[in-house]
Amino acid sequence: MNILELNGLTKQYGKLLAVNELNLQIQQGQVYGILGPNGSGKTTTLGMILDVVAPSSGDYRWFGGMSPIKARQQIGAILETPCFYPYMTAEQNLRISAHIKECSAAKISEVLKQVGLFERRKDKFKTYSLGMKQRLSIGAALLADPPVLILDEPTNGLDPEGIAEIRTLIQEIAQQGKTIILASHLLDEVQKVCTHFCILKNGNKVHEGLVNDITGTTRQIRITSQDLSLLKTTLQQHPGLSNLATDGPELIADLQPGTTTADINRFCFEQGITLSKLQPVNRTLEQEFLTILKANQ
Ligand SMILES: Nc1ncnc2c1ncn2[C@@H]1O[C@H](COP(=O)(O)OP(=O)(O)OP(=O)(O)O)[C@@H](O)[C@H]1O
């Protein structure tokens, strides 16, 4: 079942087209990354699907057409760091959140454990690091045990340790079968936690797919031999390679579909060249992202 379906969702701010005819389908259990540079329309999209920004045209359906009020109860969302009371402890703040959400306070300890703040539950919110504040926000969003979690730039401003903690937490939440929709401009973040992703640029969806389709396939090689220029002129004749370029003491090239590293090795051997290195490289989402953005300029 589609958890969320967007049909031509559009938002125009005066002359500015922030989101243009966006079509998306997100299914249960996916960790869906909405990726894009600053100003590409990620937050506006999340605002629309959370009913806080009115679409100019198009529509969206949660859970196959559930009423917006009912659907909203199934979604835990963090668009900005929520306003917790600085002089209250994490536990007291979550008690207030539970009261507002009309859910049982019995869930508070469980949620604090899940986000790794149980030991610090009696500390005042103002003494928390940015990463702990962000984890508490996720904890608040989990109080009502929603099947869907929406996160906007969840690691913004965090140090590497804080980023790693949030990443692990997102992975743990996803393992419980929850659907997570995450907006980010950080390729690394999307690559490490998401199963599916789309790329927005100037409000347009320019790509969508499975993260594994990109990062799991070897489509590049790093290759070197004693005489680099001879190797380069030789490899230029191989039809199974493209984008051949020198990168320091080695060459880098894209493998065309159907060509393997073994083919390249054999070809060089037949040409009398002994390779000192032939290393397959997994393409990163970053390379794919840059290629896609370039192609859509
Ligand atoms: N309330 C608003 N009024 C006018 N323009 C807006 C408003 N909100 C967003 N925009 C514009 O819409 C475009 C998309 O903004 P949005 O915040 O959705 O992008 P984003 O991808 O989330 O960017 P960032 O990564 O910087 O948060 C931008 O050009 C932005 O300036």
The ligand as a Gaussian input file, in Angstrom:
#p B3LYP/6-31G(d) Opt

LIG

0 1
 N        6.952000      31.499000       2.730000
 C        7.664000      31.691000       1.616000
 N        7.467000      32.799000       0.857000
 C        8.155000      33.003000      -0.292000
 N        9.084000      32.145000      -0.773000
 C        9.322000      31.037000      -0.061000
 C        8.640000      30.753000       1.169000
 N        9.091000      29.562000       1.658000
 C       10.022000      29.127000       0.781000
 N       10.168000      30.011000      -0.239000
 C       11.061000      29.864000      -1.394000
 O       10.747000      28.635000      -2.027000
 C       11.930000      27.999000      -2.498000
 C       12.019000      26.604000      -1.881000
 O       12.270000      26.757000      -0.492000
 P       12.386000      25.510000       0.507000
 O       12.610000      26.058000       1.879000
 O       11.222000      24.621000       0.299000
 O       13.690000      24.797000      -0.040000
 P       14.604000      23.716000       0.677000
 O       14.987000      22.760000      -0.385000
 O       13.936000      23.177000       1.888000
 O       15.865000      24.575000       1.080000
 P       16.816000      24.466000       2.391000
 O       17.651000      23.246000       2.193000
 O       17.600000      25.731000       2.294000
 O       15.909000      24.420000       3.574000
 C       13.081000      28.906000      -2.116000
 O       13.418000      29.712000      -3.220000
 C       12.511000      29.742000      -0.997000
 O       13.141000      31.011000      -0.942000

